Amino acid sequence: MFLISPDETELWEHSGDRCPLGLGYLSSYCKNILNLNTKIYDMNHEKKEDLMKDITLINPNYICVSISTPSYLWCIDLVKEIKKVYNGKLIAGGNHITDNPDEKLTIDNFDYIIVGDGEIAIKRIVEGNVLTKIIISEKVNVNEVPWPDYEGMKFERYNFTFEGKKCAMIISSRGCVYGCAFCGSAKIKKWRPRTPEDVVNEMKYLQDNYQIESFYFGDDIFSFDRQRVIDICVLILAKLNIITFRITTRVNLLDEEMLEYLKDSGCRVICLGLESGDDEILRNIRKGATVQHARDAVNMVHRFGMKVKGFFIIGLPGETKQTAMKTIQFAKELKIDYVDFYPYTPYPSTPIWDNPQKFNLEVIKPINSDWNNYFQVDKQGMPREWKVKHPNLTQEDVYELIELGKREVNVTGMTK
């Protein structure tokens, strides 16, 4: 089985700096559970002509393509080229496919379309246990999935860093239980944590074999289970050499005892989705947290000597120039260490995308499957076209407010 991750070098400044963990998990599952041979192609690093040559020479039984929203047409064009020299089975997966599985170009160009976790769906395909093209996959037990196939991903070629140290992304849980209206995770109402022992053993493997000194936990809500966080921190101190790491979580999922453990075990930055400095906007997007929650969380993190990266979104439902200015002022007051301002971007399968009228917005849907501008930020800093018709703000308003926020707060962001 060939597993392909798209070339996104034209989109992101740091594309290709970290490995495609989703395909790494799928490769490891196929090798260790299904006894399949796999080969991973991260097209940020591979040449297309080498991929095509290998397809012709090896003719794998399956080719699986992981598709993100802004890379959709690039992936479709690649698959059309592949089909000229290949007659095996083509499989589509990834976030965009899960959110938007029945797109005509997808149906026309792939034999199987996976919605959700890839592992169980791939197992069903290989065993011949599928009756439909679109496969709604079962959620995998995350504690029964082998670690990602680091060797197959050629992990040594990735140059992701954190505070100048060689860094690895790691996923300690899948899913989210919250329902923020702008977020694709809003539909995933099940949180699946890995055991602390398994997480820290993987970290030790990376430290011992790849000299990793730092980690970035990619979970949506790393601190959802406070005791699990404490247990992870205790094991880090017991099993690893000195490391640093950062996490992403919510403002209402932190407390002083947890922060003390995080600090002592090497946590340096906590990334928080703050979104807005206006409580009405937070209610509009079903955030489940208030401005005061955010203020308390940031102050608490700072008291324990850790840094905060704050994410803010301009152009959310109900936004006005006045509420956006409140957000900018709020970001200044908090004295956050790293700040990113984004334009609100509609994504398929989010509550706002599915029912924009409920949020008093009009979402501009793609024409001819052109998803090229459905992302928050690219090399130039913004999408070329804002895919929202907002009753209070124009595209120019939103972009000017974001630039104003950057100038006023006057601290940089950091790699996502």
C-alpha positions as CSV (number, residue, x, y, z in Angstrom):
1,M,0.0,0.0,0.0
2,F,1.3,3.5,-0.9
3,L,0.3,6.3,1.4
4,I,0.5,9.8,0.0
5,S,0.5,13.2,1.8
6,P,0.0,16.3,-0.4
7,D,2.5,18.9,-1.4
8,E,1.6,22.0,0.5
9,T,4.8,24.0,-0.1
10,E,2.8,26.7,-2.0
11,L,0.5,27.1,0.9
12,W,2.4,27.2,4.1
13,E,5.7,28.8,5.1
14,H,6.6,25.8,7.3
15,S,5.2,23.0,5.1
16,G,7.1,19.8,5.4
17,D,8.7,20.7,8.7
18,R,6.8,18.0,10.6
19,C,5.8,14.4,9.6
20,P,2.4,13.4,8.5
21,L,1.4,11.6,11.7
22,G,-2.0,10.4,10.4
23,L,-0.3,8.4,7.6
24,G,2.3,7.3,10.1
25,Y,-0.3,5.8,12.3
26,L,-2.1,4.2,9.3
27,S,1.2,2.7,8.0
28,S,2.1,1.2,11.3
29,Y,-1.4,-0.3,11.7
30,C,-1.2,-1.8,8.2
31,K,2.3,-3.3,8.9
32,N,1.7,-4.6,12.4
33,I,-2.0,-5.5,12.4
34,L,-2.8,-6.3,8.8
35,N,0.7,-7.6,7.7
36,L,0.8,-5.3,4.7
37,N,3.8,-3.7,3.1
38,T,3.6,0.1,3.0
39,K,5.5,3.0,1.6
40,I,4.8,6.6,2.7
41,Y,5.2,9.5,0.3
42,D,5.3,13.0,1.8
43,M,5.1,15.1,-1.3
44,N,6.6,18.1,0.5
45,H,9.8,16.0,0.3
46,E,9.3,13.6,-2.6
47,K,9.4,14.3,-6.3
48,K,6.3,13.5,-8.3
49,E,8.3,11.7,-11.0
50,D,9.8,9.4,-8.4
51,L,6.3,8.5,-7.1
52,M,5.0,7.8,-10.6
53,K,8.0,5.7,-11.3
54,D,7.5,3.6,-8.1
55,I,3.8,3.2,-8.9
56,T,4.7,1.8,-12.4
57,L,7.4,-0.5,-11.0
58,I,5.7,-1.8,-7.9
59,N,2.0,-1.5,-8.8
60,P,0.7,-1.6,-5.2
61,N,-2.7,-3.1,-4.5
62,Y,-3.8,0.1,-2.8
63,I,-2.9,3.8,-3.0
64,C,-4.3,6.0,-0.2
65,V,-4.3,9.8,-0.4
66,S,-4.7,12.0,2.7
67,I,-6.5,15.2,1.6
68,S,-6.7,18.5,3.4
69,T,-9.2,21.2,2.3
70,P,-6.9,23.7,0.5
71,S,-4.9,20.8,-1.1
72,Y,-8.0,19.2,-2.6
73,L,-7.6,20.1,-6.3
74,W,-3.9,19.3,-6.1
75,C,-4.7,15.8,-4.9
76,I,-7.4,15.3,-7.5
77,D,-4.9,16.3,-10.3
78,L,-2.4,13.9,-8.9
79,V,-4.8,11.1,-8.8
80,K,-5.8,11.7,-12.4
81,E,-2.2,11.4,-13.3
82,I,-1.9,8.2,-11.3
83,K,-4.9,6.6,-13.0
84,K,-3.1,6.8,-16.3
85,V,-0.5,4.3,-15.2
86,Y,-2.3,2.4,-12.4
87,N,-5.3,0.1,-12.2
88,G,-5.3,-0.8,-8.5
89,K,-7.6,0.6,-5.8
90,L,-7.5,4.3,-4.9
91,I,-8.6,5.4,-1.4
92,A,-9.4,8.9,-0.2
93,G,-9.0,9.9,3.4
94,G,-8.1,12.9,5.6
95,N,-10.0,15.7,7.2
96,H,-11.5,17.1,4.1
97,I,-12.9,13.8,3.0
98,T,-14.4,13.2,6.5
99,D,-16.0,16.6,6.4
100,N,-17.1,16.4,2.7
101,P,-17.3,12.8,1.5
102,D,-19.7,13.0,-1.3
103,E,-18.1,15.5,-3.6
104,K,-18.4,14.5,-7.3
105,L,-14.7,14.7,-8.1
106,T,-13.9,12.5,-5.1
107,I,-16.6,9.9,-6.1
108,D,-15.4,10.0,-9.7
109,N,-11.7,9.4,-9.0
110,F,-11.6,7.1,-6.0
111,D,-12.7,3.5,-5.4
112,Y,-13.1,4.0,-1.6
113,I,-13.8,7.1,0.5
114,I,-13.1,6.9,4.2
115,V,-15.0,9.0,6.7
116,G,-13.4,9.1,10.2
117,D,-10.5,7.1,11.6
118,G,-8.6,5.3,8.8
119,E,-7.5,2.2,10.5
120,I,-10.7,0.1,10.8
121,A,-11.9,1.2,7.3
122,I,-8.6,0.1,5.8
123,K,-9.0,-3.3,7.6
124,R,-12.5,-3.7,6.1
125,I,-11.2,-2.8,2.6
126,V,-8.4,-5.3,2.8
127,E,-10.6,-8.0,4.1
128,G,-13.2,-7.3,1.3
129,N,-15.8,-6.4,3.9
130,V,-17.2,-3.2,2.2
131,L,-20.4,-2.8,0.2
132,T,-20.4,0.9,-0.5
133,K,-17.9,3.4,-1.9
134,I,-18.2,5.7,1.1
135,I,-17.1,4.0,4.3
136,I,-18.2,5.4,7.7
137,S,-15.3,4.0,9.8
138,E,-15.6,2.9,13.3
139,K,-13.6,4.8,15.9
140,V,-10.4,2.9,16.7
141,N,-9.3,2.1,20.2
142,V,-6.3,4.4,20.5
143,N,-4.6,2.2,23.0
144,E,-4.6,-0.7,20.5
145,V,-3.0,1.3,17.7
146,P,0.8,1.0,17.3
147,W,2.9,4.1,17.4
148,P,3.4,5.9,14.1
149,D,5.8,4.4,11.5
150,Y,8.7,6.8,12.2
151,E,11.1,4.8,10.1
152,G,8.7,4.6,7.2
153,M,8.1,8.4,7.4
154,K,11.9,8.9,7.3
155,F,11.5,10.9,10.5
156,E,15.1,12.2,10.5
157,R,14.4,14.5,7.6
158,Y,11.9,16.7,9.5
159,N,13.2,19.9,11.0
160,F,10.4,21.0,13.3
161,T,11.8,22.9,16.3
162,F,10.6,24.5,19.5
163,E,12.6,27.2,21.2
164,G,15.6,26.1,19.1
165,K,15.3,22.4,20.1
166,K,14.5,19.5,17.7
167,C,10.8,18.9,18.3
168,A,8.4,16.1,17.6
169,M,4.6,16.3,17.3
170,I,2.8,13.7,19.4
171,I,-0.8,12.9,19.8
172,S,-1.9,11.7,23.2
173,S,-5.6,11.7,22.6
174,R,-8.1,11.9,19.7
175,G,-11.3,13.9,19.6
176,C,-13.1,16.6,21.5
177,V,-16.3,16.9,23.5
178,Y,-17.0,20.6,23.0
179,G,-19.2,22.1,20.3
180,C,-17.6,25.4,19.2
181,A,-19.6,26.5,16.1
182,F,-16.5,27.3,14.0
183,C,-14.5,24.2,14.7
184,G,-14.4,20.9,12.7
185,S,-14.0,19.0,16.0
186,A,-17.4,20.1,17.1
187,K,-19.0,17.0,15.6
188,I,-16.6,14.6,17.4
189,K,-18.4,14.0,20.7
190,K,-16.0,11.4,21.9
191,W,-12.6,12.0,23.5
192,R,-10.3,9.0,23.4
193,P,-7.1,9.3,25.5
194,R,-4.0,7.1,25.4
195,T,-2.6,5.8,28.6
196,P,0.1,7.9,30.2
197,E,2.5,5.0,30.1
198,D,2.1,4.5,26.3
199,V,2.5,8.3,25.7
200,V,5.6,8.6,27.7
201,N,7.1,5.4,26.3
202,E,6.7,6.8,22.8
203,M,8.4,10.1,23.9
204,K,11.3,8.0,25.3
205,Y,11.6,6.1,22.0
206,L,11.8,9.4,20.1
207,Q,14.3,10.8,22.5
208,D,16.5,7.7,22.4
209,N,16.3,7.1,18.7
210,Y,16.0,10.5,17.2
211,Q,17.5,12.8,19.8
212,I,14.3,14.7,20.3
213,E,14.6,17.3,23.0
214,S,11.1,18.9,22.8
215,F,7.5,17.8,22.1
216,Y,4.4,19.5,20.8
217,F,1.2,17.8,21.9
218,G,-1.3,18.1,19.1
219,D,-4.4,17.2,21.0
220,D,-7.4,19.5,20.9
221,I,-7.9,19.3,24.7
222,F,-4.8,17.9,26.2
223,S,-5.8,18.7,29.8
224,F,-9.4,17.3,29.6
225,D,-8.6,14.7,32.2
226,R,-6.5,16.4,34.9
227,Q,-5.3,13.2,36.6
228,R,-4.1,11.9,33.3
229,V,-2.1,15.1,32.8
230,I,-0.5,14.7,36.2
231,D,0.3,11.1,35.6
232,I,2.0,12.0,32.3
233,C,4.0,14.7,34.0
234,V,5.2,12.3,36.7
235,L,6.2,9.7,34.1
236,I,8.1,12.3,32.1
237,L,10.1,13.2,35.2
238,A,10.8,9.6,36.0
239,K,11.6,8.2,32.5
240,L,13.0,11.0,30.3
241,N,16.0,13.2,30.2
242,I,15.3,16.9,30.5
243,I,12.8,18.0,27.8
244,T,10.6,20.9,27.0
245,F,7.1,20.7,25.5
246,R,4.0,22.7,24.7
247,I,0.3,21.8,24.8
248,T,-3.0,23.1,23.4
249,T,-6.1,23.2,25.6
250,R,-9.1,25.3,26.7
251,V,-9.2,28.1,29.3
252,N,-11.6,26.2,31.5
253,L,-9.5,23.1,31.6
254,L,-6.6,24.3,33.8
255,D,-6.0,24.5,37.5
256,E,-3.1,25.4,39.8
257,E,-2.1,21.9,40.8
258,M,-2.0,20.7,37.2
259,L,0.0,23.8,36.1
260,E,2.6,23.1,38.8
261,Y,3.1,19.5,37.4
262,L,3.2,20.8,33.9
263,K,5.8,23.4,34.8
264,D,8.0,21.0,36.7
265,S,8.0,18.4,33.9
266,G,9.1,20.8,31.2
267,C,6.0,22.5,29.8
268,R,7.0,25.9,28.5
269,V,4.0,27.1,26.4
270,I,0.3,26.6,26.7
271,C,-1.7,27.4,23.6
272,L,-5.2,28.6,24.2
273,G,-8.1,29.3,21.8
274,L,-9.2,32.7,23.2
275,E,-11.1,33.6,20.0
276,S,-12.6,36.9,21.2
277,G,-12.6,39.6,23.9
278,D,-16.3,40.0,23.8
279,D,-18.7,37.6,25.8
280,E,-21.5,38.0,23.3
281,I,-19.3,36.8,20.5
282,L,-18.2,33.8,22.6
283,R,-21.8,33.0,23.2
284,N,-22.6,33.2,19.5
285,I,-19.9,30.6,18.7
286,R,-20.9,28.3,21.6
287,K,-17.5,28.5,23.1
288,G,-18.6,27.4,26.6
289,A,-16.2,29.8,28.2
290,T,-16.1,33.6,29.0
291,V,-13.7,36.5,28.8
292,Q,-13.1,36.1,32.5
293,H,-12.3,32.4,32.1
294,A,-9.6,33.5,29.5
295,R,-8.2,36.3,31.7
296,D,-8.0,33.9,34.7
297,A,-6.3,31.2,32.7
298,V,-3.7,33.4,31.2
299,N,-2.9,35.0,34.5
300,M,-2.6,31.6,36.2
301,V,-0.3,30.2,33.5
302,H,1.9,33.3,33.8
303,R,2.1,33.0,37.6
304,F,3.6,29.6,37.1
305,G,6.3,31.0,34.8
306,M,5.0,29.5,31.6
307,K,4.2,31.3,28.4
308,V,0.9,31.6,26.6
309,K,0.1,31.5,22.9
310,G,-3.3,32.9,22.2
311,F,-5.4,32.3,19.1
312,F,-7.9,35.1,18.2
313,I,-10.4,35.1,15.3
314,I,-11.8,38.3,13.7
315,G,-15.0,38.1,11.8
316,L,-17.0,35.6,13.8
317,P,-20.8,35.7,14.0
318,G,-22.0,39.0,15.4
319,E,-18.6,40.7,15.1
320,T,-18.5,44.4,14.6
321,K,-15.5,46.8,14.4
322,Q,-16.3,47.6,18.0
323,T,-16.2,44.0,19.2
324,A,-13.0,43.4,17.2
325,M,-11.4,46.4,18.9
326,K,-12.4,44.9,22.3
327,T,-10.6,41.7,21.2
328,I,-7.4,43.6,20.3
329,Q,-7.5,45.6,23.5
330,F,-8.1,42.4,25.5
331,A,-5.0,40.7,23.8
332,K,-2.9,43.8,24.8
333,E,-4.2,43.7,28.4
334,L,-3.3,40.0,28.8
335,K,0.3,40.5,27.9
336,I,0.3,37.2,26.0
337,D,3.7,36.0,24.9
338,Y,2.6,34.8,21.4
339,V,-0.5,35.9,19.5
340,D,-2.1,34.9,16.2
341,F,-5.0,36.8,14.7
342,Y,-7.0,34.9,12.1
343,P,-9.9,35.7,9.8
344,Y,-12.9,33.5,10.5
345,T,-12.7,30.7,7.9
346,P,-15.7,28.5,7.2
347,Y,-14.9,24.8,7.1
348,P,-17.2,22.0,5.8
349,S,-19.2,20.1,8.4
350,T,-18.9,22.8,11.1
351,P,-22.1,24.1,12.7
352,I,-21.8,27.5,11.0
353,W,-21.1,25.8,7.6
354,D,-24.1,23.6,8.0
355,N,-26.5,26.3,9.2
356,P,-25.1,29.7,8.4
357,Q,-28.5,31.4,8.6
358,K,-28.6,30.6,12.3
359,F,-25.5,32.6,12.8
360,N,-26.6,35.5,10.6
361,L,-23.8,34.8,8.1
362,E,-23.6,33.8,4.4
363,V,-20.9,31.2,3.7
364,I,-19.5,31.3,0.2
365,K,-19.4,27.7,-1.0
366,P,-16.7,26.6,-3.5
367,I,-17.4,26.6,-7.3
368,N,-16.2,23.5,-9.1
369,S,-14.6,22.2,-6.0
370,D,-12.1,25.0,-5.8
371,W,-11.1,24.9,-2.1
372,N,-7.9,26.9,-2.6
373,N,-8.9,29.8,-0.3
374,Y,-10.5,27.8,2.5
375,F,-7.7,28.3,5.0
376,Q,-6.9,30.8,7.7
377,V,-3.4,31.9,6.8
378,D,-0.8,31.2,4.0
379,K,2.6,32.4,3.1
380,Q,1.2,35.9,2.4
381,G,-0.6,36.0,5.8
382,M,-4.3,35.8,4.5
383,P,-6.4,33.9,2.0
384,R,-6.8,35.9,-1.2
385,E,-10.6,35.8,-0.8
386,W,-12.7,35.9,2.4
387,K,-15.3,33.2,2.0
388,V,-17.9,34.9,4.2
389,K,-20.5,37.5,3.5
390,H,-20.8,39.3,6.9
391,P,-23.6,41.8,7.8
392,N,-21.2,44.1,9.6
393,L,-17.7,43.6,8.1
394,T,-16.1,43.5,4.7
395,Q,-13.0,41.5,3.8
396,E,-11.0,44.7,3.9
397,D,-12.4,45.5,7.3
398,V,-11.3,42.1,8.7
399,Y,-7.9,42.2,7.1
400,E,-7.3,45.8,8.4
401,L,-8.4,44.8,11.9
402,I,-6.0,41.8,11.9
403,E,-3.1,44.0,10.8
404,L,-4.1,46.5,13.5
405,G,-4.1,43.7,16.1
406,K,-0.6,42.6,15.1
407,R,0.7,46.2,15.4
408,E,-1.1,47.0,18.7
409,V,-0.2,43.7,20.5
410,N,3.3,43.8,19.0
411,V,4.3,40.2,19.8
412,T,4.9,37.6,17.2
413,G,3.1,34.3,16.8
414,M,5.0,31.0,16.6
415,T,4.9,28.0,14.4
416,K,1.4,26.5,14.6
